[in-house]
Structures are given as C-alpha cells and as structure tokens.
Amino acid sequence: MLALTRITHDAAVMGGKPCIRGLRVTVGTIVGLVAAGHSHQEILRLYPYLAAEDIHEALSYAAWRVGEFEVPLAVA
C-alpha cells in the first residue's frame, strides 16, 4: 500500500468517502475535475485551501485503488 498522508477516511465526514486532509473535498471530486479537463491551477483556484500535493495524492490514491480490483468477466 502507498504511504499517503493527505488522504483520510472518517465516517463522520462525507459518509466515510476518502477525503483530502479531513476536509469535505473527496478524492472523487478531485479526480472528476481532472478527468473533466480542469488544470491543477484551476482546481487550486476553486479550492484555495488545497495544495498541489493534495491533487497529486488524490490521483495516486485513485490509481492505486483501481489497480487493486479484479472483476470476473462472464464467459460467452
């Protein structure tokens, strides 16, 4: 597992979804903004309390999570 210090899980914050430093900004929000074409600078302008490292760790966390799952496929 990656040593990510900026990603937190708390059942009392955003329903336990992975968040940035306990803030009410989820990893999914950050990844979604990047996927929609927003630059890191735009994201930091939208969320001035975030740092560039937060975006980097959100993307690293998402990549790690995707790599952890194997989905069985139906045989035709």
C-alpha positions in Angstrom: 0.0 0.0 0.0 1.1 3.5 -0.7 2.1 5.8 2.1 -0.4 8.6 1.5 -0.6 11.1 4.3 -3.1 13.5 2.8 -6.0 11.1 2.2 -8.3 10.5 5.2 -11.3 8.3 5.9 -13.8 9.4 8.6 -17.4 8.0 8.8 -18.5 11.5 10.1 -17.1 13.3 7.0 -18.7 12.8 3.6 -20.1 9.4 4.6 -16.6 7.9 5.0 -15.5 8.6 1.5 -11.8 9.2 1.0 -11.2 12.9 1.5 -8.3 15.4 1.4 -6.9 16.0 4.8 -10.2 15.6 6.6 -11.8 18.4 4.5 -15.1 18.0 2.8 -13.4 17.5 -0.5 -13.4 13.9 -1.7 -10.8 12.2 -3.8 -13.7 11.5 -6.3 -14.3 15.3 -6.7 -10.6 16.0 -7.5 -10.3 13.1 -9.9 -13.6 14.1 -11.6 -12.3 17.6 -12.0 -9.1 16.4 -13.6 -11.0 14.0 -15.8 -13.3 16.8 -17.0 -10.2 18.7 -18.2 -9.6 21.2 -15.3 -6.0 22.1 -14.8 -4.4 21.8 -11.4 -4.2 25.6 -11.3 -8.0 25.8 -11.9 -8.7 23.3 -9.1 -6.5 25.2 -6.7 -8.3 28.4 -7.6 -11.7 26.7 -7.0 -10.5 25.2 -3.7 -7.9 27.7 -2.3 -7.4 25.6 0.9 -5.9 22.7 -1.1 -2.3 22.3 -2.1 -0.8 20.9 -5.3 0.3 17.8 -3.2 -3.4 17.2 -2.4 -4.2 16.8 -6.1 -1.2 14.6 -6.6 -2.1 12.3 -3.7 -5.8 12.1 -4.8 -4.7 10.9 -8.3 -2.2 8.5 -6.8 -4.8 7.1 -4.4 -7.3 6.7 -7.3 -4.7 4.9 -9.4 -3.8 2.6 -6.5 -7.5 1.7 -5.8 -8.2 0.9 -9.5 -5.3 -1.4 -9.6 -6.4 -3.4 -6.6 -9.6 -4.9 -8.1 -10.1 -7.8 -10.3 -13.5 -8.1 -11.8 -14.5 -11.5 -13.1 -15.9 -11.4 -16.6 -18.7 -13.6 -17.8 -17.7 -16.3 -20.2 -19.6 -16.1 -23.5 
